[in-house]
Amino acid sequence: MVTDKAGKGGTYTFHVVTEGKPYILKVDYKGPEHRTTTTYSAFDRPLDVRPPAVAGG
């Protein structure tokens, strides 16, 4: 568990694969005003990243 450094009173919990390569599977944030969950998948798959189109071009 990691405490929010901004002093907002929230905590992060990181869920990590413990066998084989150590991948982060999920991150939970619990704060006084809201909660979020971020999940990760598709490890070791190619990622097609392209820059945005030029405006007006």
DRENMAR-298415 format. One record per residue: residue number from 1; residue in one letter; z, x, y of N, C-alpha, C, CB in turn. Coordinates in pm, 1 decimal. Glycine has a CB too. Layout:
atom num:NUM, residuo:A, n.Z:Z, n.X:X, n.Y:Y, ca.Z:Z, ca.X:X, ca.Y:Y, c.Z:Z, c.X:X, c.Y:Y, cb.Z:Z, cb.X:X, cb.Y:Y
...
***
This chain:
atom num:1, residuo:M, n.Z:0.0, n.X:84.6, n.Y:-116.2, ca.Z:0.0, ca.X:0.0, ca.Y:0.0, c.Z:0.0, c.X:89.8, c.Y:123.4, cb.Z:121.6, cb.X:-96.6, cb.Y:-0.7
atom num:2, residuo:V, n.Z:-75.8, n.X:50.6, n.Y:224.2, ca.Z:-88.4, ca.X:127.2, ca.Y:348.3, c.Z:-52.0, c.X:34.8, c.Y:463.8, cb.Z:-233.6, cb.X:185.9, cb.Y:365.8
atom num:3, residuo:T, n.Z:26.2, n.X:85.5, n.Y:557.9, ca.Z:66.9, ca.X:6.6, ca.Y:674.0, c.Z:-36.0, c.X:20.2, c.Y:785.4, cb.Z:206.1, cb.X:50.4, cb.Y:723.8
atom num:4, residuo:D, n.Z:-59.8, n.X:-88.7, n.Y:858.5, ca.Z:-152.3, ca.X:-92.3, ca.Y:970.8, c.Z:-101.1, c.X:-0.2, c.Y:1081.1, cb.Z:-169.9, cb.X:-237.1, cb.Y:1023.5
atom num:5, residuo:K, n.Z:-176.7, n.X:105.4, n.Y:1114.2, ca.Z:-134.1, ca.X:203.2, ca.Y:1215.0, c.Z:-135.3, c.X:146.1, c.Y:1356.0, cb.Z:-223.1, cb.X:325.3, cb.Y:1209.6
atom num:6, residuo:A, n.Z:-208.1, n.X:37.4, n.Y:1378.4, ca.Z:-214.8, ca.X:-21.7, ca.Y:1512.0, c.Z:-86.1, c.X:-95.8, c.Y:1547.5, cb.Z:-333.6, cb.X:-116.7, cb.Y:1521.5
atom num:7, residuo:G, n.Z:9.4, n.X:-101.3, n.Y:1455.9, ca.Z:137.2, ca.X:-164.4, ca.Y:1485.8, c.Z:132.8, c.X:-315.5, c.Y:1482.9, cb.Z:184.8, cb.X:-119.9, cb.Y:1618.6
atom num:8, residuo:K, n.Z:35.4, n.X:-371.5, n.Y:1411.2, ca.Z:23.2, ca.X:-516.9, ca.Y:1406.8, c.Z:103.9, c.X:-578.7, c.Y:1292.7, cb.Z:-122.5, cb.X:-555.9, cb.Y:1393.1
atom num:9, residuo:G, n.Z:174.4, n.X:-495.0, n.Y:1217.9, ca.Z:261.0, ca.X:-544.8, ca.Y:1112.3, c.Z:191.2, c.X:-580.8, c.Y:983.1, cb.Z:332.6, cb.X:-661.6, cb.Y:1160.5
atom num:10, residuo:G, n.Z:64.6, n.X:-543.2, n.Y:968.6, ca.Z:-9.7, ca.X:-574.7, ca.Y:847.8, c.Z:-4.4, c.X:-462.7, c.Y:745.8, cb.Z:-152.3, cb.X:-605.3, cb.Y:881.9
atom num:11, residuo:T, n.Z:-40.9, n.X:-497.4, n.Y:621.4, ca.Z:-48.7, ca.X:-397.8, ca.Y:516.1, c.Z:-179.3, c.X:-413.1, c.Y:439.8, cb.Z:71.2, cb.X:-409.6, cb.Y:421.0
atom num:12, residuo:Y, n.Z:-231.6, n.X:-302.9, n.Y:390.7, ca.Z:-351.4, ca.X:-299.9, ca.Y:307.6, c.Z:-309.9, c.X:-263.1, c.Y:166.0, cb.Z:-457.2, cb.X:-199.0, cb.Y:363.3
atom num:13, residuo:T, n.Z:-367.9, n.X:-330.8, n.Y:67.1, ca.Z:-348.8, ca.X:-295.8, ca.Y:-72.1, c.Z:-484.9, c.X:-264.1, c.Y:-130.0, cb.Z:-278.3, cb.X:-409.8, cb.Y:-151.2
atom num:14, residuo:F, n.Z:-500.6, n.X:-145.3, n.Y:-187.7, ca.Z:-626.2, ca.X:-100.4, ca.Y:-244.3, c.Z:-620.1, c.X:-111.7, c.Y:-396.3, cb.Z:-657.4, cb.X:44.4, cb.Y:-200.9
atom num:15, residuo:H, n.Z:-717.2, n.X:-180.9, n.Y:-455.6, ca.Z:-727.0, ca.X:-195.9, ca.Y:-600.5, c.Z:-836.5, c.X:-100.6, c.Y:-647.3, cb.Z:-758.0, cb.X:-345.8, cb.Y:-642.5
atom num:16, residuo:V, n.Z:-800.4, n.X:-4.6, n.Y:-733.6, ca.Z:-890.1, ca.X:102.8, ca.Y:-774.4, c.Z:-901.3, c.X:106.9, c.Y:-926.4, cb.Z:-840.9, cb.X:238.5, cb.Y:-720.2
atom num:17, residuo:V, n.Z:-1023.4, n.X:134.9, n.Y:-976.6, ca.Z:-1044.1, ca.X:155.2, ca.Y:-1119.7, c.Z:-964.1, c.X:278.2, c.Y:-1161.2, cb.Z:-1196.9, cb.X:172.0, cb.Y:-1154.2
atom num:18, residuo:T, n.Z:-889.6, n.X:267.4, n.Y:-1268.8, ca.Z:-805.1, ca.X:380.0, ca.Y:-1310.1, c.Z:-861.0, c.X:456.9, c.Y:-1429.2, cb.Z:-667.2, cb.X:330.3, cb.Y:-1343.7
atom num:19, residuo:E, n.Z:-973.5, n.X:412.1, n.Y:-1485.3, ca.Z:-1037.4, ca.X:485.6, ca.Y:-1595.1, c.Z:-1177.4, c.X:525.1, c.Y:-1551.4, cb.Z:-1041.9, cb.X:400.1, cb.Y:-1726.5
atom num:20, residuo:G, n.Z:-1220.5, n.X:646.4, n.Y:-1587.7, ca.Z:-1352.6, ca.X:693.6, ca.Y:-1546.1, c.Z:-1351.9, c.X:730.1, c.Y:-1398.5, cb.Z:-1459.7, cb.X:587.0, cb.Y:-1573.9
atom num:21, residuo:K, n.Z:-1466.2, n.X:705.7, n.Y:-1330.6, ca.Z:-1475.0, ca.X:734.3, ca.Y:-1186.9, c.Z:-1382.9, c.X:639.9, c.Y:-1110.3, cb.Z:-1621.8, cb.X:720.6, cb.Y:-1136.3
atom num:22, residuo:P, n.Z:-1309.2, n.X:689.9, n.Y:-1009.9, ca.Z:-1216.3, ca.X:605.2, ca.Y:-934.1, c.Z:-1286.3, c.X:525.9, c.Y:-823.1, cb.Z:-1106.0, cb.X:691.1, cb.Y:-873.6
atom num:23, residuo:Y, n.Z:-1336.6, n.X:408.7, n.Y:-857.0, ca.Z:-1400.9, ca.X:322.1, ca.Y:-757.9, c.Z:-1299.1, c.X:227.0, c.Y:-695.6, cb.Z:-1516.0, cb.X:242.3, cb.Y:-822.2
atom num:24, residuo:I, n.Z:-1316.7, n.X:198.8, n.Y:-566.7, ca.Z:-1237.6, ca.X:93.8, ca.Y:-502.6, c.Z:-1302.2, c.X:-38.9, c.Y:-539.3, cb.Z:-1229.7, cb.X:113.0, cb.Y:-345.5
atom num:25, residuo:L, n.Z:-1226.2, n.X:-129.5, n.Y:-597.9, ca.Z:-1277.5, ca.X:-261.2, ca.Y:-636.3, c.Z:-1251.8, c.X:-366.8, c.Y:-530.6, cb.Z:-1215.9, cb.X:-304.8, cb.Y:-766.5
atom num:26, residuo:K, n.Z:-1133.4, n.X:-359.2, n.Y:-467.9, ca.Z:-1096.3, ca.X:-464.0, ca.Y:-373.9, c.Z:-993.5, c.X:-409.3, c.Y:-276.1, cb.Z:-1041.1, cb.X:-588.1, cb.Y:-448.0
atom num:27, residuo:V, n.Z:-999.0, n.X:-458.7, n.Y:-151.6, ca.Z:-898.8, ca.X:-425.4, ca.Y:-51.3, c.Z:-844.8, c.X:-556.7, c.Y:4.5, cb.Z:-958.7, cb.X:-334.4, cb.Y:62.7
atom num:28, residuo:D, n.Z:-713.2, n.X:-574.4, n.Y:-4.7, ca.Z:-647.7, ca.X:-692.7, ca.Y:52.2, c.Z:-574.8, c.X:-651.3, c.Y:178.3, cb.Z:-549.3, cb.X:-758.3, cb.Y:-49.7
atom num:29, residuo:Y, n.Z:-589.1, n.X:-730.7, n.Y:284.1, ca.Z:-512.9, ca.X:-709.0, ca.Y:407.7, c.Z:-426.5, c.X:-831.8, c.Y:429.6, cb.Z:-607.4, cb.X:-682.6, cb.Y:531.5
atom num:30, residuo:K, n.Z:-298.5, n.X:-809.6, n.Y:452.4, ca.Z:-206.2, ca.X:-919.0, ca.Y:483.2, c.Z:-135.2, c.X:-884.3, c.Y:612.3, cb.Z:-103.6, cb.X:-943.1, cb.Y:366.9
atom num:31, residuo:G, n.Z:-160.8, n.X:-965.2, n.Y:714.0, ca.Z:-97.6, ca.X:-945.0, ca.Y:842.9, c.Z:-23.8, c.X:-1069.3, c.Y:886.4, cb.Z:-200.4, cb.X:-905.8, cb.Y:947.2
atom num:32, residuo:P, n.Z:46.0, n.X:-1062.3, n.Y:998.9, ca.Z:122.3, ca.X:-1178.0, ca.Y:1045.0, c.Z:33.7, c.X:-1295.8, c.Y:1086.7, cb.Z:210.1, cb.X:-1137.7, cb.Y:1160.8
atom num:33, residuo:E, n.Z:-91.4, n.X:-1270.4, n.Y:1123.8, ca.Z:-178.0, ca.X:-1378.2, ca.Y:1171.0, c.Z:-290.1, c.X:-1415.0, c.Y:1075.1, cb.Z:-237.0, cb.X:-1340.4, cb.Y:1301.6
atom num:34, residuo:H, n.Z:-329.2, n.X:-1324.8, n.Y:986.1, ca.Z:-437.2, ca.X:-1356.6, ca.Y:892.9, c.Z:-435.1, c.X:-1265.8, c.Y:769.8, cb.Z:-571.8, cb.X:-1345.2, cb.Y:963.2
atom num:35, residuo:R, n.Z:-512.5, n.X:-1308.4, n.Y:669.4, ca.Z:-529.9, ca.X:-1231.2, ca.Y:546.4, c.Z:-678.4, c.X:-1220.7, c.Y:517.3, cb.Z:-453.9, cb.X:-1296.7, cb.Y:426.4
atom num:36, residuo:T, n.Z:-720.5, n.X:-1106.1, n.Y:465.0, ca.Z:-859.6, ca.X:-1088.8, ca.Y:424.8, c.Z:-865.1, c.X:-1015.8, c.Y:291.6, cb.Z:-939.5, cb.X:-1011.9, cb.Y:532.6
atom num:37, residuo:T, n.Z:-974.0, n.X:-1039.2, n.Y:219.3, ca.Z:-1001.2, ca.X:-967.1, ca.Y:95.8, c.Z:-1145.3, c.X:-920.0, c.Y:100.3, cb.Z:-974.6, cb.X:-1056.1, cb.Y:-29.8
atom num:38, residuo:T, n.Z:-1166.7, n.X:-792.2, n.Y:74.6, ca.Z:-1300.3, ca.X:-734.7, ca.Y:67.0, c.Z:-1319.4, c.X:-683.7, c.Y:-75.1, cb.Z:-1320.6, cb.X:-619.8, cb.Y:172.7
atom num:39, residuo:T, n.Z:-1427.4, n.X:-728.8, n.Y:-141.0, ca.Z:-1454.7, ca.X:-683.8, ca.Y:-277.1, c.Z:-1579.9, c.X:-596.9, c.Y:-277.9, cb.Z:-1471.3, cb.X:-804.4, cb.Y:-372.9
atom num:40, residuo:Y, n.Z:-1585.8, n.X:-505.6, n.Y:-372.8, ca.Z:-1696.7, ca.X:-412.2, ca.Y:-384.7, c.Z:-1757.4, c.X:-423.0, c.Y:-524.2, cb.Z:-1650.1, cb.X:-267.3, cb.Y:-356.0
atom num:41, residuo:S, n.Z:-1890.3, n.X:-404.0, n.Y:-531.6, ca.Z:-1959.0, ca.X:-408.8, ca.Y:-661.1, c.Z:-2088.1, c.X:-327.9, c.Y:-651.6, cb.Z:-1989.0, cb.X:-556.4, cb.Y:-703.9
atom num:42, residuo:A, n.Z:-2168.5, n.X:-332.5, n.Y:-758.8, ca.Z:-2298.9, ca.X:-265.7, ca.Y:-763.8, c.Z:-2287.7, c.X:-113.8, c.Y:-745.7, cb.Z:-2390.6, cb.X:-323.3, cb.Y:-656.7
atom num:43, residuo:F, n.Z:-2188.1, n.X:-54.5, n.Y:-809.3, ca.Z:-2170.2, ca.X:90.3, ca.Y:-801.5, c.Z:-2283.8, c.X:160.6, c.Y:-874.1, cb.Z:-2034.2, cb.X:132.1, cb.Y:-860.9
atom num:44, residuo:D, n.Z:-2319.9, n.X:277.1, n.Y:-826.3, ca.Z:-2425.9, ca.X:360.9, ca.Y:-884.6, c.Z:-2562.6, c.X:293.4, c.Y:-883.0, cb.Z:-2390.1, cb.X:397.7, cb.Y:-1027.0
atom num:45, residuo:R, n.Z:-2582.7, n.X:198.6, n.Y:-796.5, ca.Z:-2714.4, ca.X:135.9, ca.Y:-780.8, c.Z:-2773.7, c.X:182.9, c.Y:-648.6, cb.Z:-2704.6, cb.X:-21.3, cb.Y:-785.7
atom num:46, residuo:P, n.Z:-2906.0, n.X:198.2, n.Y:-643.0, ca.Z:-2969.1, ca.X:241.4, ca.Y:-517.4, c.Z:-2944.9, c.X:139.4, c.Y:-405.5, cb.Z:-3120.8, cb.X:262.3, cb.Y:-537.8
atom num:47, residuo:L, n.Z:-2933.1, n.X:189.4, n.Y:-286.0, ca.Z:-2913.7, ca.X:105.5, ca.Y:-168.6, c.Z:-3030.8, c.X:128.7, c.Y:-75.1, cb.Z:-2777.7, cb.X:135.9, cb.Y:-97.7
atom num:48, residuo:D, n.Z:-3104.5, n.X:23.3, n.Y:-44.5, ca.Z:-3221.9, ca.X:33.4, ca.Y:42.0, c.Z:-3179.1, c.X:7.1, c.Y:186.4, cb.Z:-3333.6, cb.X:-66.9, cb.Y:-2.4
atom num:49, residuo:V, n.Z:-3160.3, n.X:113.5, n.Y:262.6, ca.Z:-3116.1, ca.X:102.9, ca.Y:401.1, c.Z:-3231.5, c.X:141.2, c.Y:491.7, cb.Z:-2992.0, cb.X:192.7, cb.Y:428.0
atom num:50, residuo:R, n.Z:-3261.6, n.X:54.9, n.Y:587.1, ca.Z:-3371.1, ca.X:80.9, ca.Y:682.3, c.Z:-3323.7, c.X:58.9, c.Y:823.9, cb.Z:-3492.6, cb.X:-9.1, cb.Y:652.9
atom num:51, residuo:P, n.Z:-3376.1, n.X:135.5, n.Y:919.6, ca.Z:-3337.4, ca.X:113.3, ca.Y:1058.7, c.Z:-3395.7, c.X:-19.1, c.Y:1107.1, cb.Z:-3384.9, cb.X:230.3, cb.Y:1148.9
atom num:52, residuo:P, n.Z:-3334.0, n.X:-80.1, n.Y:1207.2, ca.Z:-3386.5, ca.X:-204.9, ca.Y:1262.0, c.Z:-3523.6, c.X:-183.4, c.Y:1326.5, cb.Z:-3288.5, cb.X:-263.5, cb.Y:1364.6
atom num:53, residuo:A, n.Z:-3602.0, n.X:-288.8, n.Y:1332.9, ca.Z:-3733.6, ca.X:-281.8, ca.Y:1398.1, c.Z:-3714.9, c.X:-252.1, c.Y:1546.3, cb.Z:-3813.2, cb.X:-414.8, cb.Y:1378.6
atom num:54, residuo:V, n.Z:-3811.9, n.X:-181.1, n.Y:1602.3, ca.Z:-3808.9, ca.X:-149.9, ca.Y:1744.8, c.Z:-3838.1, c.X:-277.2, c.Y:1823.4, cb.Z:-3911.4, cb.X:-37.6, cb.Y:1780.1
atom num:55, residuo:A, n.Z:-3753.5, n.X:-308.6, n.Y:1919.9, ca.Z:-3772.8, ca.X:-429.1, ca.Y:2001.7, c.Z:-3899.7, c.X:-416.9, c.Y:2084.9, cb.Z:-3651.0, cb.X:-453.0, cb.Y:2093.6
atom num:56, residuo:G, n.Z:-3980.6, n.X:-521.4, n.Y:2085.2, ca.Z:-4101.7, ca.X:-524.4, ca.Y:2165.1, c.Z:-4213.3, c.X:-437.5, c.Y:2111.1, cb.Z:-4070.5, cb.X:-483.0, cb.Y:2303.1
atom num:57, residuo:G, n.Z:-4198.4, n.X:-385.6, n.Y:1991.0, ca.Z:-4297.9, ca.X:-293.4, ca.Y:1941.1, c.Z:-4368.5, c.X:-346.6, c.Y:1826.3, cb.Z:-4239.1, cb.X:-166.3, cb.Y:1906.0
***
